[in-house]
């Protein structure tokens, strides 16, 4: 498992892409961002400190006991609810215009979603 971040931890994101928790640099313990210990990993299983299995951790995804995605890491690339779309054929690349020293009227989210 690859570890990232300043302190060697791995961020866990919720369905909205909001950081929800992190796996400590030891690669085993899961903490909330307020520092509260939340769970731990044992092989590919996620357990609460009371011994109850919460789910599984595999390929960057934390899944519940029914197999549904709960959280993901930066390494999660496939097999989740938000799979990368298939690339279609591209339109012909346009000629560049002169760069301007001003902001576009297009919002970043609109630009990235093709709504410009």
Secondary structure by P-SEA (a helix, b strand, c coil): ccccccccbbbbbcccccccccccccccbbbcccccccccccccccccccccccbbbcccbbbcccccccccccccccccccccccccccccbbbbcccccccccccaaaaaaccc
